[in-house]
Amino acid sequence: MAQIADVGERYGLDVSPRGSVRDLSMGERQRVEILKLLLSGARIMLLDEPTSLLAPQEIEGLAAVVRELRNEGLAIVVITHKLADVRAMADRVTVLRGGVVQAHVDDVAAIDDASLVEAVVGHHLPQLRSRSQPPAVVRAREPALDAEEIEVVGERGHLAVRGVTLTVGRGEVVGIAGVSGSGQRELAEAVLGLRKVRSGRIAVLGGDITGGGAGRALAAGAAGISEDPLGTDLVPGLSVTEHMALSRLGVPKRRMGYDWKALARRVEGLPEARILKLPAGNRQVTTLSGGNVQRVMLVRALASDPGFIVAAYPSRGLDLASVLATQELLLSRAQIGAGVLLMSEDLDELFLLSDRIVVLHAGRAVASLDPDATTRHEVGSLMLGRAA
């Protein structure tokens, strides 16, 4: 215990030696992992996407620890897709694409963000268009989502969502911010009918889906992108085309059975499939990389023309070009009247796409904020419960 406390104090890794890891925030867990390495005598550290689930304050704290360890003589490799991480933690940067070194810069300050992004992607990326207010006629319609005082029980039997009231208008993108385990997953599953609510009411596109299960939500016009498609959405043995049938797209019928070739042609012709470079229809989805699985799930969700979309971490596993394309697709859906509930581990993405940001802390909605009238640090404080 004393050794843990001493090393933690020396490097600014403030953790409780007697605390339970499952009760720690993601930032605290990151500090525990670094402490473990230091106590083992490691002099070389490899940090793989270390900030992916952290609030802004936690990211700053981790970056300060990395710089302190560097000054102590440790060699540190940081693998990340975030330019801010590169700027905050790295002295030198190497860009890999397709397993091949595309660029090597001995001084991070000597390269601008646009050049770095172009090295990562392989071509120039246009600026994502800024969000804009949808037409008033869209705003005046029935909300895409109307959830009233819902309570949802989590995996361990605890109350994961506590009396949350949430509305998503048609044509509106509402972002959900919160540290890992704040109730995001349970909320997403509840509004899609995948998890029962203990109390409260949920309406999707004007129809009450409370207690009706996923079938009722799907029939009402909802579609979802899961936070863990590899664990929850894949069916072993099914191809890309067969996974597309597991949505409102369905399979065209013919006199004797179903016309799978017609479905495959329809999928190939989808603009979303072209934009996101959907893998070949005969590929088994379980053989695909995580990024390609995410493309399949994105196309499946968007292709059925949903009026309400729950997008949980939609950019996870994607390259920068595909991230931009995904963000464009979600904005374009909102522009034509769909309501989008966006959950993301990236505050920059939430600020870029959201008309409102709702902050969850310990299962409660503690704030609803205008991205143009708040800051990332204010949102981060609310996420951590410091201003709740």
C-alpha positions as CSV (number, residue, x, y, z in Angstrom):
1,M,0.0,0.0,0.0
2,A,2.8,2.4,1.0
3,Q,4.7,1.7,-2.2
4,I,1.6,2.4,-4.4
5,A,1.0,5.7,-2.5
6,D,4.6,6.8,-2.8
7,V,4.8,6.1,-6.6
8,G,1.4,7.6,-7.2
9,E,2.4,10.8,-5.3
10,R,5.8,11.0,-7.1
11,Y,4.2,10.9,-10.6
12,G,0.9,12.6,-9.8
13,L,-1.1,9.4,-10.2
14,D,-3.7,9.9,-7.5
15,V,-5.5,6.6,-6.8
16,S,-6.8,5.0,-3.7
17,P,-4.9,1.8,-3.0
18,R,-8.0,0.3,-1.2
19,G,-10.5,1.3,-3.9
20,S,-12.3,-1.2,-6.1
21,V,-11.3,-0.9,-9.7
22,R,-14.9,-1.4,-10.9
23,D,-15.9,1.7,-9.0
24,L,-13.2,3.9,-10.6
25,S,-13.7,6.3,-13.5
26,M,-11.9,5.6,-16.8
27,G,-9.3,8.2,-16.0
28,E,-8.6,6.6,-12.6
29,R,-8.4,3.2,-14.3
30,Q,-5.8,4.6,-16.7
31,R,-3.7,5.8,-13.8
32,V,-3.9,2.4,-12.2
33,E,-2.6,0.7,-15.3
34,I,0.3,3.1,-15.5
35,L,1.0,2.6,-11.8
36,K,1.1,-1.2,-12.4
37,L,3.7,-0.7,-15.2
38,L,5.8,1.6,-13.0
39,L,5.8,-0.7,-10.0
40,S,6.9,-3.5,-12.3
41,G,10.0,-1.5,-13.2
42,A,9.0,-0.9,-16.9
43,R,11.1,1.7,-18.7
44,I,9.2,1.4,-22.0
45,M,5.4,2.0,-22.2
46,L,3.0,1.5,-25.1
47,L,-0.3,3.4,-24.7
48,D,-3.0,2.3,-27.2
49,E,-5.8,5.0,-27.6
50,P,-5.3,6.0,-23.9
51,T,-7.8,8.9,-24.1
52,S,-10.7,7.3,-25.9
53,L,-13.1,7.3,-22.9
54,L,-11.8,10.2,-20.9
55,A,-13.3,13.6,-20.0
56,P,-11.2,16.7,-21.0
57,Q,-9.8,17.1,-17.5
58,E,-8.8,13.5,-17.3
59,I,-7.1,13.8,-20.7
60,E,-5.1,16.8,-19.5
61,G,-4.1,14.9,-16.4
62,L,-3.0,11.9,-18.4
63,A,-1.0,14.1,-20.8
64,A,0.8,15.7,-17.8
65,V,1.7,12.3,-16.4
66,V,3.1,11.2,-19.8
67,R,5.2,14.3,-20.0
68,E,6.5,13.7,-16.4
69,L,7.4,10.1,-17.2
70,R,9.2,11.3,-20.3
71,N,11.2,13.7,-18.2
72,E,12.1,10.9,-15.9
73,G,13.7,9.1,-18.8
74,L,11.0,6.6,-19.8
75,A,10.4,5.8,-23.5
76,I,6.7,6.1,-24.4
77,V,4.8,5.2,-27.5
78,V,1.3,6.6,-27.9
79,I,-1.0,5.1,-30.5
80,T,-3.9,7.4,-31.3
81,H,-6.1,8.8,-34.0
82,K,-6.6,12.1,-32.1
83,L,-4.5,15.0,-33.2
84,A,-4.9,16.6,-29.8
85,D,-3.2,13.6,-28.2
86,V,-0.3,13.9,-30.6
87,R,0.1,17.6,-29.8
88,A,-0.2,17.1,-26.0
89,M,2.0,14.0,-25.6
90,A,4.4,13.4,-28.5
91,D,7.8,14.8,-29.4
92,R,8.0,12.9,-32.7
93,V,5.3,11.4,-34.9
94,T,5.2,8.5,-37.3
95,V,2.1,8.1,-39.6
96,L,1.1,4.6,-40.6
97,R,-1.4,3.8,-43.3
98,G,-2.0,0.3,-44.6
99,G,0.9,-1.0,-42.5
100,V,3.3,1.3,-44.4
101,V,5.1,4.4,-43.0
102,Q,3.7,7.5,-44.7
103,A,5.4,10.2,-42.8
104,H,7.9,10.7,-40.0
105,V,8.3,14.1,-38.3
106,D,11.1,14.7,-35.8
107,D,9.3,17.8,-34.4
108,V,5.5,17.7,-34.0
109,A,5.4,21.4,-33.9
110,A,6.8,21.5,-37.4
111,I,3.8,20.0,-39.1
112,D,0.3,21.5,-39.2
113,D,-2.9,19.5,-38.6
114,A,-4.0,19.6,-42.3
115,S,-0.7,18.0,-43.4
116,L,-0.9,15.4,-40.7
117,V,-4.5,14.5,-41.6
118,E,-3.5,14.3,-45.3
119,A,-0.7,11.9,-44.4
120,V,-3.1,9.7,-42.4
121,V,-5.8,9.6,-45.0
122,G,-3.8,9.8,-48.2
123,H,-5.7,12.8,-49.7
124,H,-7.0,16.2,-48.7
125,L,-10.2,16.1,-46.6
126,P,-12.8,18.9,-47.1
127,Q,-14.1,20.6,-44.0
128,L,-17.2,19.1,-42.5
129,R,-20.1,21.5,-43.1
130,S,-21.3,23.0,-39.8
131,R,-24.6,22.0,-38.4
132,S,-27.5,24.3,-39.4
133,Q,-31.0,24.7,-38.1
134,P,-33.5,22.5,-39.9
135,P,-36.6,24.1,-41.4
136,A,-39.3,25.3,-38.9
137,V,-41.8,22.9,-40.4
138,V,-39.6,20.0,-39.3
139,R,-39.3,21.4,-35.8
140,A,-43.0,21.7,-35.5
141,R,-43.8,18.0,-36.0
142,E,-44.1,15.3,-33.4
143,P,-40.8,14.6,-31.7
144,A,-38.7,11.7,-33.0
145,L,-38.2,10.7,-29.3
146,D,-40.1,11.6,-26.2
147,A,-38.9,9.8,-23.1
148,E,-40.5,10.8,-19.8
149,E,-39.0,10.0,-16.4
150,I,-37.6,6.7,-17.5
151,E,-35.7,4.4,-15.1
152,V,-33.7,1.5,-16.4
153,V,-32.0,-1.3,-14.5
154,G,-28.4,-2.2,-15.6
155,E,-26.6,-5.5,-15.8
156,R,-25.7,-5.9,-12.2
157,G,-29.2,-5.1,-11.0
158,H,-28.4,-1.4,-10.1
159,L,-30.4,1.5,-11.4
160,A,-28.4,2.6,-14.5
161,V,-30.8,5.3,-15.7
162,R,-32.5,7.4,-13.0
163,G,-35.6,9.4,-14.0
164,V,-34.3,10.7,-17.3
165,T,-36.6,12.9,-19.4
166,L,-35.3,13.4,-22.9
167,T,-36.8,14.8,-26.2
168,V,-35.2,14.6,-29.6
169,G,-37.0,16.7,-32.2
170,R,-37.3,15.8,-35.8
171,G,-34.4,17.4,-37.6
172,E,-32.4,17.7,-34.4
173,V,-29.1,16.0,-33.3
174,V,-28.9,15.6,-29.5
175,G,-25.6,14.5,-28.2
176,I,-25.1,12.5,-25.0
177,A,-21.9,13.1,-23.0
178,G,-20.8,11.1,-20.0
179,V,-17.9,9.1,-18.7
180,S,-18.1,5.4,-19.3
181,G,-20.7,3.7,-17.2
182,S,-22.9,6.7,-16.7
183,G,-26.0,5.1,-18.3
184,Q,-25.4,5.8,-22.0
185,R,-25.7,2.1,-23.0
186,E,-28.8,1.4,-21.0
187,L,-30.5,4.6,-22.3
188,A,-29.7,3.7,-25.9
189,E,-31.1,0.2,-25.5
190,A,-34.2,1.4,-23.7
191,V,-35.2,3.9,-26.4
192,L,-34.7,1.2,-29.0
193,G,-36.9,-1.3,-27.1
194,L,-33.9,-3.5,-26.4
195,R,-34.1,-3.1,-22.7
196,K,-37.2,-2.9,-20.5
197,V,-37.8,0.3,-18.5
198,R,-38.7,-0.1,-14.8
199,S,-40.9,3.0,-15.0
200,G,-41.6,5.9,-17.3
201,R,-42.8,6.2,-20.9
202,I,-41.1,6.2,-24.3
203,A,-42.6,7.4,-27.5
204,V,-40.9,7.1,-30.9
205,L,-42.2,9.2,-33.8
206,G,-45.5,9.6,-32.0
207,G,-46.0,5.9,-31.2
208,D,-45.8,4.6,-27.6
209,I,-43.2,1.8,-27.6
210,T,-43.0,1.3,-23.8
211,G,-42.7,-2.4,-23.1
212,G,-43.2,-3.2,-26.8
213,G,-39.7,-4.5,-27.4
214,A,-37.4,-3.9,-30.4
215,G,-40.0,-4.9,-32.9
216,R,-42.3,-2.1,-32.0
217,A,-39.4,0.5,-32.1
218,L,-38.3,-0.8,-35.5
219,A,-41.9,-0.6,-36.8
220,A,-42.2,2.9,-35.5
221,G,-39.3,4.0,-37.7
222,A,-36.3,3.7,-35.3
223,A,-32.8,2.3,-36.1
224,G,-29.8,1.9,-34.0
225,I,-26.0,1.7,-34.3
226,S,-24.8,-0.3,-31.3
227,E,-21.8,0.7,-29.2
228,D,-20.5,-2.9,-29.4
229,P,-21.5,-4.4,-32.8
230,L,-19.0,-7.2,-32.5
231,G,-20.6,-8.4,-29.2
232,T,-24.3,-7.7,-29.9
233,D,-25.1,-7.4,-33.6
234,L,-23.3,-10.1,-35.5
235,V,-24.8,-13.4,-36.4
236,P,-22.1,-16.1,-37.0
237,G,-22.3,-17.5,-40.5
238,L,-24.3,-14.7,-42.1
239,S,-22.9,-12.6,-45.0
240,V,-23.0,-8.8,-45.4
241,T,-26.1,-9.1,-47.6
242,E,-27.8,-11.4,-45.0
243,H,-27.1,-8.9,-42.2
244,M,-28.7,-6.2,-44.3
245,A,-31.9,-8.2,-44.3
246,L,-32.0,-7.9,-40.5
247,S,-33.5,-4.4,-40.8
248,R,-36.6,-2.8,-42.3
249,L,-35.0,-3.3,-45.8
250,G,-36.2,-6.9,-45.7
251,V,-35.8,-9.4,-48.5
252,P,-37.8,-9.1,-51.7
253,K,-40.2,-12.0,-52.2
254,R,-40.6,-14.1,-55.4
255,R,-42.9,-16.9,-56.3
256,M,-40.7,-19.5,-54.6
257,G,-39.1,-18.0,-51.5
258,Y,-37.0,-14.9,-51.4
259,D,-34.9,-13.0,-54.0
260,W,-31.5,-12.6,-52.3
261,K,-29.9,-11.4,-55.5
262,A,-32.4,-8.6,-55.7
263,L,-31.5,-7.6,-52.2
264,A,-27.8,-7.7,-53.0
265,R,-28.3,-5.4,-56.0
266,R,-30.4,-3.0,-53.9
267,V,-27.7,-2.9,-51.2
268,E,-25.0,-2.3,-53.8
269,G,-27.0,0.7,-55.2
270,L,-27.4,2.4,-51.8
271,P,-25.6,5.7,-51.6
272,E,-24.5,4.9,-48.0
273,A,-22.9,1.7,-49.3
274,R,-20.9,3.7,-51.9
275,I,-20.0,6.5,-49.5
276,L,-18.8,4.2,-46.7
277,K,-17.3,1.6,-49.1
278,L,-19.4,-1.4,-47.9
279,P,-17.5,-4.7,-48.1
280,A,-18.6,-7.2,-50.7
281,G,-22.1,-8.7,-50.0
282,N,-20.9,-12.3,-50.0
283,R,-18.3,-11.7,-47.2
284,Q,-19.1,-13.3,-43.9
285,V,-19.3,-10.4,-41.4
286,T,-17.5,-12.3,-38.6
287,T,-14.4,-12.4,-40.8
288,L,-14.3,-8.6,-41.3
289,S,-12.1,-6.1,-39.4
290,G,-13.8,-3.9,-36.7
291,G,-13.9,-0.9,-39.0
292,N,-15.6,-2.9,-41.8
293,V,-18.1,-4.3,-39.3
294,Q,-18.9,-0.7,-38.3
295,R,-19.5,0.2,-41.9
296,V,-21.9,-2.7,-42.3
297,M,-23.9,-1.6,-39.2
298,L,-23.9,2.0,-40.3
299,V,-25.2,1.2,-43.8
300,R,-27.8,-1.3,-42.3
301,A,-29.1,1.4,-39.9
302,L,-29.3,4.3,-42.4
303,A,-30.5,2.3,-45.5
304,S,-34.0,1.8,-44.1
305,D,-34.7,5.5,-44.0
306,P,-35.3,5.7,-40.3
307,G,-37.0,8.7,-38.7
308,F,-35.2,8.3,-35.5
309,I,-31.5,7.2,-35.2
310,V,-29.6,6.1,-32.1
311,A,-26.0,6.4,-33.0
312,A,-23.8,5.0,-30.3
313,Y,-20.1,5.8,-30.9
314,P,-20.6,5.7,-34.7
315,S,-17.0,6.7,-35.6
316,R,-15.4,3.9,-33.5
317,G,-12.8,1.9,-35.5
318,L,-13.1,4.1,-38.7
319,D,-10.4,5.9,-40.5
320,L,-10.6,9.7,-40.7
321,A,-12.2,9.8,-44.2
322,S,-14.9,7.3,-43.1
323,V,-15.4,9.3,-39.8
324,L,-16.1,12.4,-41.9
325,A,-18.4,10.5,-44.2
326,T,-20.3,9.1,-41.3
327,Q,-20.7,12.5,-39.7
328,E,-21.9,13.9,-43.1
329,L,-24.5,11.1,-43.4
330,L,-25.9,11.7,-39.9
331,L,-26.1,15.5,-40.5
332,S,-27.8,14.9,-43.8
333,R,-30.4,12.6,-42.2
334,A,-31.2,15.3,-39.6
335,Q,-31.5,17.9,-42.5
336,I,-34.3,15.8,-44.1
337,G,-36.1,15.5,-40.8
338,A,-34.8,12.5,-38.8
339,G,-34.1,12.9,-35.1
340,V,-30.6,11.7,-34.1
341,L,-29.5,10.7,-30.6
342,L,-25.7,10.7,-30.7
343,M,-23.5,9.1,-28.1
344,S,-19.8,9.6,-28.6
345,E,-16.6,9.2,-26.7
346,D,-15.2,12.2,-28.6
347,L,-16.3,15.6,-27.2
348,D,-15.1,17.3,-30.4
349,E,-17.5,15.1,-32.4
350,L,-20.4,16.0,-30.0
351,F,-19.7,19.7,-30.2
352,L,-19.4,19.5,-34.0
353,L,-22.6,17.7,-34.7
354,S,-25.0,18.3,-31.8
355,D,-27.7,21.0,-31.6
356,R,-27.9,20.2,-27.9
357,I,-25.6,18.2,-25.5
358,V,-27.2,16.3,-22.6
359,V,-24.8,15.4,-19.9
360,L,-25.3,12.1,-18.0
361,H,-23.7,11.5,-14.6
362,A,-24.5,8.5,-12.5
363,G,-27.5,7.7,-14.6
364,R,-29.1,11.2,-14.3
365,A,-29.4,13.9,-16.9
366,V,-27.6,16.8,-15.1
367,A,-27.6,19.4,-17.9
368,S,-28.9,20.2,-21.4
369,L,-26.5,22.6,-23.1
370,D,-26.1,24.6,-26.2
371,P,-22.7,23.7,-27.7
372,D,-22.2,27.3,-28.9
373,A,-22.7,28.6,-25.4
374,T,-20.6,26.2,-23.3
375,T,-17.0,24.8,-23.3
376,R,-15.5,21.3,-23.3
377,H,-14.2,21.9,-19.8
378,E,-17.7,22.8,-18.5
379,V,-19.1,19.6,-20.1
380,G,-16.2,17.6,-18.6
381,S,-16.8,18.9,-15.1
382,L,-20.5,17.9,-15.4
383,M,-19.5,14.5,-16.7
384,L,-17.3,14.0,-13.7
385,G,-20.0,15.2,-11.3
386,R,-18.0,18.2,-10.2
387,A,-20.7,20.7,-11.1
388,A,-23.8,18.5,-10.9
